[in-house]
């Protein structure tokens, strides 16, 4: 697809959304696998199915409901992506990040991202929450490939602080106030959809990864390209330790994420008013 066509599609989708949501919103949220319970902290004002938004890709993963929600957390208006798209579903990196381009076109300045991941750091346990401080992209894809649209961002965006330090400090402070254990580490992204082998987990750990997942990095790249401030959390849903590795199903991943979501819900409810 030509860049001009892609830009036009983003503009059409953002205009469609703006016409339906009266209030200006500067905070977007992405809910990852098994994290739909976080909706309990959001007062829903209106919801639109992805399939009803022009050019919006559709989520095909079982645990992703596929709707854009306009709501409130306290007095703060937010836009929530209930479910994301992944490259392993057959989408390109540009298609996966279409919703983030739309967020940017809607002048959203802050993005909170959540995901489910496998724990590589042996200090982590299933149900733990990790604040993402940095990432490693092993997807082999980058949504910034191709012609650059200068109105969106620079050709060579800086990634020295992709997960804004100021927001991570805020998250640590609020976690301490609530008595929530919050790890902080490196998220490594692969395409998937298969889980990794023992040898691959060993390699990823040696590369400096604390957790591994199949999302987030493309969205964060685009958010940084468009000047958004990003705060991201990963729920550890399984322990990927080579010496004790056990098979795990999607249902077990979803259950582990749901078990940890009350703590993350409390944390986000505390953080969002201050972003």
C-alpha positions as a Markdown table, in Angstrom:
| # | Residue | x | y | z |
|---|---|---|---|---|
| 1 | Unk | 0.0 | 0.0 | 0.0 |
| 2 | Unk | 1.2 | 3.5 | -0.9 |
| 3 | Unk | 2.0 | 5.8 | 2.1 |
| 4 | Unk | -0.5 | 8.4 | 0.8 |
| 5 | Unk | -3.3 | 5.7 | 0.9 |
| 6 | Unk | -2.3 | 4.6 | 4.4 |
| 7 | Unk | -2.3 | 8.2 | 5.7 |
| 8 | Unk | -5.8 | 8.8 | 4.1 |
| 9 | Unk | -7.1 | 5.7 | 5.9 |
| 10 | Unk | -5.7 | 6.9 | 9.2 |
| 11 | Unk | -7.4 | 10.2 | 8.7 |
| 12 | Unk | -10.7 | 8.6 | 7.7 |
| 13 | Unk | -10.7 | 6.3 | 10.8 |
| 14 | Unk | -9.7 | 9.2 | 13.2 |
| 15 | Unk | -12.4 | 11.4 | 11.8 |
| 16 | Unk | -15.0 | 8.6 | 12.2 |
| 17 | Unk | -14.0 | 8.3 | 15.9 |
| 18 | Unk | -13.8 | 12.0 | 16.6 |
| 19 | Unk | -17.3 | 12.5 | 15.3 |
| 20 | Unk | -18.6 | 9.9 | 17.8 |
| 21 | Unk | -16.7 | 10.9 | 20.9 |
| 22 | Unk | -17.3 | 14.5 | 21.9 |
| 23 | Unk | -14.6 | 15.0 | 24.5 |
| 24 | Unk | -11.0 | 15.5 | 23.7 |
| 25 | Unk | -8.9 | 12.6 | 25.0 |
| 26 | Unk | -5.1 | 12.6 | 25.5 |
| 27 | Unk | -4.7 | 9.1 | 27.0 |
| 28 | Unk | -4.9 | 5.8 | 25.2 |
| 29 | Unk | -4.7 | 2.3 | 26.8 |
| 30 | Unk | -4.0 | -1.0 | 25.2 |
| 31 | Unk | -5.3 | -4.1 | 26.9 |
| 32 | Unk | -3.3 | -7.3 | 26.2 |
| 33 | Unk | -4.0 | -11.0 | 26.4 |
| 34 | Unk | -6.2 | -11.9 | 29.4 |
| 35 | Unk | -6.3 | -8.4 | 30.7 |
| 36 | Unk | -9.9 | -7.5 | 29.9 |
| 37 | Unk | -10.7 | -7.5 | 33.6 |
| 38 | Unk | -8.9 | -4.1 | 33.7 |
| 39 | Unk | -12.1 | -2.8 | 32.2 |
| 40 | Unk | -13.7 | -3.0 | 35.7 |
| 41 | Unk | -11.9 | 0.2 | 36.6 |
| 42 | Unk | -13.2 | 2.1 | 33.5 |
| 43 | Unk | -16.6 | 3.8 | 33.3 |
| 44 | Unk | -17.7 | 3.0 | 29.8 |
| 45 | Unk | -19.4 | 5.8 | 28.0 |
| 46 | Unk | -19.4 | 4.4 | 24.5 |
| 47 | Unk | -18.0 | 1.4 | 22.6 |
| 48 | Unk | -17.4 | 0.8 | 18.9 |
| 49 | Unk | -16.5 | -2.6 | 17.4 |
| 50 | Unk | -13.3 | -2.6 | 15.4 |
| 51 | Unk | -15.1 | -3.9 | 12.4 |
| 52 | Unk | -17.3 | -0.7 | 12.4 |
| 53 | Unk | -14.3 | 1.7 | 12.2 |
| 54 | Unk | -13.1 | 2.4 | 8.7 |
| 55 | Unk | -10.0 | 0.4 | 7.8 |
| 56 | Unk | -9.4 | -0.8 | 11.3 |
| 57 | Unk | -7.8 | -4.3 | 11.5 |
| 58 | Unk | -9.8 | -6.9 | 13.4 |
| 59 | Unk | -8.4 | -9.0 | 16.3 |
| 60 | Unk | -8.6 | -12.7 | 15.7 |
| 61 | Unk | -7.2 | -13.9 | 19.0 |
| 62 | Unk | -9.6 | -15.7 | 21.3 |
| 63 | Unk | -8.9 | -13.5 | 24.4 |
| 64 | Unk | -9.1 | -10.1 | 22.5 |
| 65 | Unk | -12.6 | -8.7 | 22.3 |
| 66 | Unk | -11.9 | -6.2 | 19.5 |
| 67 | Unk | -13.6 | -3.0 | 20.4 |
| 68 | Unk | -12.6 | 0.7 | 21.0 |
| 69 | Unk | -14.0 | 2.0 | 24.2 |
| 70 | Unk | -14.4 | 5.6 | 25.2 |
| 71 | Unk | -14.7 | 6.0 | 29.0 |
| 72 | Unk | -13.4 | 7.5 | 32.2 |
| 73 | Unk | -11.0 | 6.5 | 34.9 |
| 74 | Unk | -12.0 | 8.8 | 37.7 |
| 75 | Unk | -12.3 | 12.2 | 36.0 |
| 76 | Unk | -9.9 | 11.3 | 33.2 |
| 77 | Unk | -11.3 | 10.5 | 29.7 |
| 78 | Unk | -9.5 | 7.6 | 28.0 |
| 79 | Unk | -9.7 | 5.6 | 24.8 |
| 80 | Unk | -9.1 | 1.9 | 25.3 |
| 81 | Unk | -8.2 | -0.7 | 22.7 |
| 82 | Unk | -9.8 | -3.9 | 24.0 |
| 83 | Unk | -7.6 | -6.3 | 22.2 |
| 84 | Unk | -4.7 | -5.8 | 19.9 |
| 85 | Unk | -3.5 | -7.1 | 16.6 |
| 86 | Unk | -0.3 | -9.2 | 16.1 |
| 87 | Unk | 2.0 | -9.9 | 13.3 |
| 88 | Unk | 1.5 | -13.6 | 13.8 |
| 89 | Unk | -2.1 | -13.2 | 12.8 |
| 90 | Unk | -0.9 | -12.3 | 9.3 |
| 91 | Unk | -0.9 | -8.6 | 9.6 |
| 92 | Unk | 2.0 | -6.4 | 8.6 |
| 93 | Unk | 3.8 | -4.2 | 11.2 |
| 94 | Unk | 2.1 | -1.2 | 9.6 |
| 95 | Unk | -1.4 | -2.8 | 9.9 |
| 96 | Unk | -0.7 | -3.9 | 13.6 |
| 97 | Unk | 0.1 | -0.3 | 14.5 |
| 98 | Unk | -2.8 | 1.3 | 12.5 |
| 99 | Unk | -4.7 | 2.0 | 15.8 |
| 100 | Unk | -1.7 | 3.8 | 17.3 |
| 101 | Unk | -1.5 | 6.0 | 14.2 |
| 102 | Unk | -5.2 | 6.8 | 14.7 |
| 103 | Unk | -4.5 | 7.6 | 18.3 |
| 104 | Unk | -1.8 | 10.0 | 17.2 |
| 105 | Unk | -4.1 | 11.6 | 14.7 |
| 106 | Unk | -6.6 | 12.1 | 17.6 |
| 107 | Unk | -3.9 | 14.0 | 19.4 |
| 108 | Unk | -3.4 | 11.4 | 22.1 |
| 109 | Unk | -0.2 | 12.3 | 23.9 |
| 110 | Unk | 0.1 | 9.5 | 26.4 |
| 111 | Unk | -0.1 | 5.7 | 25.9 |
| 112 | Unk | -0.4 | 3.0 | 28.6 |
| 113 | Unk | 0.3 | -0.5 | 27.3 |
| 114 | Unk | -0.3 | -3.9 | 28.9 |
| 115 | Unk | 0.6 | -7.4 | 27.8 |
| 116 | Unk | 1.1 | -10.9 | 28.9 |
| 117 | Unk | 4.5 | -12.4 | 28.7 |
| 118 | Unk | 6.7 | -15.4 | 29.6 |
| 119 | Unk | 9.1 | -14.9 | 32.5 |
| 120 | Unk | 12.8 | -15.5 | 31.7 |
| 121 | Unk | 14.3 | -13.8 | 34.7 |
| 122 | Unk | 14.4 | -16.6 | 37.4 |
| 123 | Unk | 13.4 | -14.1 | 40.1 |
| 124 | Unk | 10.0 | -13.7 | 38.4 |
| 125 | Unk | 6.9 | -15.9 | 39.1 |
| 126 | Unk | 3.6 | -16.4 | 37.3 |
| 127 | Unk | 1.3 | -13.5 | 38.2 |
| 128 | Unk | 4.1 | -11.0 | 38.8 |
| 129 | Unk | 3.9 | -7.6 | 37.2 |
| 130 | Unk | 6.9 | -6.1 | 35.4 |
| 131 | Unk | 7.3 | -2.4 | 34.5 |
| 132 | Unk | 8.9 | -2.3 | 31.1 |
| 133 | Unk | 12.0 | -0.1 | 31.2 |
| 134 | Unk | 13.4 | -1.1 | 27.7 |
| 135 | Unk | 12.9 | -3.6 | 24.9 |
| 136 | Unk | 14.7 | -5.8 | 22.4 |
| 137 | Unk | 13.1 | -6.2 | 19.0 |
| 138 | Unk | 13.6 | -9.7 | 17.5 |
| 139 | Unk | 10.5 | -9.6 | 15.4 |
| 140 | Unk | 12.3 | -9.0 | 12.2 |
| 141 | Unk | 9.7 | -6.3 | 11.4 |
| 142 | Unk | 9.5 | -2.6 | 12.0 |
| 143 | Unk | 6.4 | -0.4 | 11.4 |
| 144 | Unk | 8.6 | 2.5 | 10.5 |
| 145 | Unk | 10.0 | 0.8 | 7.4 |
| 146 | Unk | 9.3 | 2.4 | 4.1 |
| 147 | Unk | 8.7 | 6.1 | 3.2 |
| 148 | Unk | 8.4 | 8.4 | 6.2 |
| 149 | Unk | 5.5 | 10.7 | 6.7 |
| 150 | Unk | 7.2 | 13.8 | 8.2 |
| 151 | Unk | 3.9 | 15.1 | 9.7 |
| 152 | Unk | 3.9 | 12.1 | 12.0 |
| 153 | Unk | 7.5 | 12.1 | 13.1 |
| 154 | Unk | 11.2 | 12.1 | 12.0 |
| 155 | Unk | 12.8 | 9.6 | 9.7 |
| 156 | Unk | 15.2 | 8.5 | 12.5 |
| 157 | Unk | 13.3 | 8.7 | 15.8 |
| 158 | Unk | 15.4 | 8.5 | 19.0 |
| 159 | Unk | 14.7 | 5.6 | 21.3 |
| 160 | Unk | 17.0 | 6.4 | 24.2 |
| 161 | Unk | 14.0 | 6.6 | 26.6 |
| 162 | Unk | 11.1 | 4.8 | 24.9 |
| 163 | Unk | 9.3 | 4.1 | 28.2 |
| 164 | Unk | 9.4 | 7.5 | 29.8 |
| 165 | Unk | 11.5 | 7.7 | 32.9 |
| 166 | Unk | 9.2 | 10.2 | 34.6 |
| 167 | Unk | 6.3 | 7.8 | 34.2 |
| 168 | Unk | 8.2 | 4.9 | 35.4 |
| 169 | Unk | 9.2 | 6.8 | 38.6 |
| 170 | Unk | 5.5 | 7.6 | 39.1 |
| 171 | Unk | 4.6 | 3.9 | 38.6 |
| 172 | Unk | 7.2 | 2.8 | 41.2 |
| 173 | Unk | 5.9 | 5.3 | 43.7 |
| 174 | Unk | 2.3 | 4.3 | 43.3 |
| 175 | Unk | 3.2 | 0.6 | 43.5 |
| 176 | Unk | 5.0 | 1.2 | 46.8 |
| 177 | Unk | 2.1 | 3.2 | 48.2 |
| 178 | Unk | -0.2 | 0.3 | 47.4 |
| 179 | Unk | 2.1 | -2.4 | 48.6 |
| 180 | Unk | 2.3 | -4.0 | 45.1 |
| 181 | Unk | 5.5 | -5.8 | 44.1 |
| 182 | Unk | 6.6 | -4.3 | 40.8 |
| 183 | Unk | 9.6 | -5.7 | 38.9 |
| 184 | Unk | 11.3 | -3.5 | 36.3 |
| 185 | Unk | 13.0 | -5.0 | 33.3 |
| 186 | Unk | 13.5 | -5.6 | 29.6 |
| 187 | Unk | 10.8 | -6.9 | 27.3 |
| 188 | Unk | 11.9 | -8.9 | 24.3 |
| 189 | Unk | 9.5 | -9.2 | 21.4 |
| 190 | Unk | 9.4 | -12.2 | 18.9 |
| 191 | Unk | 6.8 | -12.8 | 16.2 |
| 192 | Unk | 5.3 | -16.1 | 17.5 |
| 193 | Unk | 2.8 | -17.7 | 17.6 |
| 194 | Unk | 4.7 | -20.6 | 19.0 |
| 195 | Unk | 6.3 | -20.5 | 22.4 |
| 196 | Unk | 10.0 | -20.8 | 22.6 |
| 197 | Unk | 12.2 | -23.9 | 23.0 |
| 198 | Unk | 14.5 | -24.4 | 26.0 |
| 199 | Unk | 17.5 | -23.4 | 23.9 |
| 200 | Unk | 15.8 | -20.2 | 22.7 |
| 201 | Unk | 14.8 | -19.2 | 26.3 |
| 202 | Unk | 18.5 | -19.7 | 27.3 |
| 203 | Unk | 19.6 | -17.5 | 24.4 |
| 204 | Unk | 17.0 | -14.7 | 25.2 |
| 205 | Unk | 18.1 | -14.6 | 28.8 |
| 206 | Unk | 21.7 | -14.2 | 27.8 |
| 207 | Unk | 20.7 | -11.4 | 25.5 |
| 208 | Unk | 19.4 | -9.5 | 28.5 |
| 209 | Unk | 15.6 | -10.2 | 28.3 |
| 210 | Unk | 13.6 | -10.5 | 31.5 |
| 211 | Unk | 10.4 | -11.4 | 29.8 |
| 212 | Unk | 9.4 | -12.4 | 26.2 |
| 213 | Unk | 6.2 | -11.7 | 24.3 |
| 214 | Unk | 4.7 | -11.3 | 20.9 |
| 215 | Unk | 3.4 | -7.7 | 20.9 |
| 216 | Unk | 4.0 | -4.2 | 22.2 |
| 217 | Unk | 7.3 | -3.2 | 20.5 |
| 218 | Unk | 5.7 | -2.2 | 17.1 |
| 219 | Unk | 3.1 | -0.1 | 19.0 |
| 220 | Unk | 5.8 | 1.5 | 21.1 |
| 221 | Unk | 7.9 | 2.3 | 18.1 |
| 222 | Unk | 5.0 | 4.1 | 16.4 |
| 223 | Unk | 4.0 | 5.9 | 19.6 |
| 224 | Unk | 7.5 | 7.2 | 20.0 |
| 225 | Unk | 7.6 | 8.2 | 16.4 |
| 226 | Unk | 4.5 | 10.3 | 16.9 |
| 227 | Unk | 5.8 | 11.9 | 20.1 |
| 228 | Unk | 3.6 | 10.0 | 22.6 |
| 229 | Unk | 4.8 | 9.3 | 26.2 |
| 230 | Unk | 4.6 | 5.6 | 26.9 |
| 231 | Unk | 4.2 | 3.6 | 30.1 |
| 232 | Unk | 4.0 | -0.2 | 29.8 |
| 233 | Unk | 3.4 | -3.2 | 32.0 |
| 234 | Unk | 3.8 | -6.9 | 31.4 |
| 235 | Unk | 2.1 | -9.6 | 33.5 |
| 236 | Unk | 4.2 | -12.7 | 33.8 |
| 237 | Unk | 1.9 | -15.6 | 32.9 |
| 238 | Unk | 4.3 | -18.5 | 32.8 |
| 239 | Unk | 7.8 | -19.3 | 34.0 |
| 240 | Unk | 10.1 | -20.0 | 31.0 |
| 241 | Unk | 13.1 | -21.5 | 32.9 |
| 242 | Unk | 14.8 | -24.1 | 30.7 |
| 243 | Unk | 15.6 | -26.6 | 33.5 |
| 244 | Unk | 12.0 | -26.8 | 34.7 |
| 245 | Unk | 10.1 | -25.9 | 31.6 |
| 246 | Unk | 6.5 | -27.2 | 31.4 |
| 247 | Unk | 3.9 | -27.0 | 28.6 |
| 248 | Unk | 1.3 | -24.3 | 28.9 |
| 249 | Unk | -2.0 | -23.6 | 27.1 |
| 250 | Unk | -3.6 | -20.3 | 26.1 |
| 251 | Unk | -6.3 | -20.9 | 28.8 |
| 252 | Unk | -3.6 | -21.1 | 31.4 |
| 253 | Unk | -2.0 | -17.9 | 30.2 |
| 254 | Unk | -5.4 | -16.1 | 30.3 |
| 255 | Unk | -6.1 | -17.5 | 33.8 |
| 256 | Unk | -2.7 | -16.3 | 35.1 |
| 257 | Unk | -3.2 | -12.8 | 33.6 |
| 258 | Unk | -6.7 | -12.6 | 35.1 |
| 259 | Unk | -5.4 | -13.5 | 38.5 |
| 260 | Unk | -2.9 | -10.7 | 38.4 |
| 261 | Unk | -5.2 | -8.1 | 36.8 |
| 262 | Unk | -6.7 | -6.8 | 40.1 |
| 263 | Unk | -3.3 | -5.6 | 41.3 |
| 264 | Unk | -2.6 | -4.0 | 37.9 |
| 265 | Unk | -6.1 | -2.5 | 37.9 |
| 266 | Unk | -5.4 | -0.9 | 41.3 |
| 267 | Unk | -2.0 | 0.4 | 40.1 |
| 268 | Unk | -3.4 | 1.9 | 36.9 |
| 269 | Unk | -6.3 | 3.5 | 38.7 |
| 270 | Unk | -3.7 | 5.2 | 41.0 |
| 271 | Unk | -1.4 | 6.2 | 38.2 |
| 272 | Unk | -3.7 | 7.5 | 35.4 |
| 273 | Unk | -5.0 | 10.6 | 37.2 |
| 274 | Unk | -1.4 | 11.8 | 37.4 |
| 275 | Unk | -0.2 | 11.1 | 33.8 |
